[in-house]
Amino acid sequence: MTATSSTHRRGAIRVALSLLATTGLMASLVLMAAPVLADHEVSGPAVAAVFVDGNPTCPEGTVEVKFDDDKGEVASGSDKNATVDGVSANIEITWTNNYKLNFDADRAQVAHVFVKGGNGANHYDYTGQVGGGSYHDDGLLSPNNDGGNQARISHVTFCLIPESDDDASLNILKRDTDRNPLAGAVFTVEGLDGTFTTGADGKACIQGLPDNTKWMVTEIQAPPGYVIADPATREVRVDNDGDCDSPDVVYVNEEASESPSESASESPSESPSESASESPSESPSESASESPSESVSESPSSSPSEGELGGNPTPKPGGGSIPDTALGSEGVPAWPFALLTLLSLGGLVYLRLSTETEQTR
């Protein structure tokens, strides 16, 4: 009775240890295989970073404001004042995760930002934005070090310019032939960065442009189910009021339809082959009814697919990328998972050997 009870206890212990070791092994494998992604700043930065060697400084004609980490100034919520063209301006920095930097400027615009780390800096150039600068951006990063990981930020330099006095606007209106507003039309404006997409009201309004100027506006993508207006490029004069109330240019889109070449190539190729392969006893009315039904059903389905080509109609230029935070990268050590794997494998081997030893007795 005692021997049997002891054997049962040993068997139960082996089962428990086997389950524990197997669970540990599976957990370690899952953790090592799955990448650990940090939160991603999808809204910025608005411009792409360009790496610059050394310690870059602000260009002539701008006011430099520097946040130095050695002085404890590179911290979330830090702000500094500067006089820009006789105006007291303010720049504030905040942090998200993984050394991502946000900034907000007041009473001045940011023309350049240099985020210094390691042997160089990431340069963010906003001079191509409307007004020649930016008041806000997020998701700015320091460059990677020689090991491929993001370098610690040593300092951040902002190059400020005066606020633009220009307040003219360019209001684009998109509608169909029935005068209904159309959303999703994408335009470019020669001399301005990025694209401009109409909203639900059919409007895309650009503000902060110089007064009394003209711009070349081009429709590059029509809303789904419509064709690009003709002409696609037009010269438009701005509205000096800058209120975006009335349209400065109206683009009218017609619905897309299947081209004659497609319907001509599809109908003859299908109709003769089918009537030739079918038995002579089939009535003429059936063969005549097949061709029209096919051409009618194909036309509506092909038009929307052509208008939907291109995916997202307004990709943001210079969007931030997801940092490499997979297992084993900076901040995510791999040794605990490797140790757990070895212990689990060792436990399984021990259980196997002890079972074999017990069976030979």
Buried (B, 14 or more C-beta within 10 A) or exposed (E): EEEEEEEEEEEEEBEEBBEEBBEBBEBBBEBBEEEEEBEBBEEBBBBEBEEBEEEBEBEEEBBBBBBEBEEEBBEEEBBBEBEBEEEEBBBBBBBBEBBBBBBBBBBBBBBBBBBBBBEBBBBBBBBBBBBBBBBEBBBBBBBBBEEEBBBEBBBBBBBBBBBBEBBBBBBBBBBBEEEEBBBBBBBBBEEBBBBBBBEEEBBBBBBBBBEEBEBEBBBBBBBBBBBBBEEEEBEBEBBBEBEBEEBBBBBBBEBBEBEEEEBEEBBEEBBEEBBEEEEEEEEEEEBEEBBEEBBEEBBEEBBEEBBEEEEEBEEBEBBBEEBBBBBBBBEBEEEEBEEBBEBBBEBBEBBEEBBEEEEEE
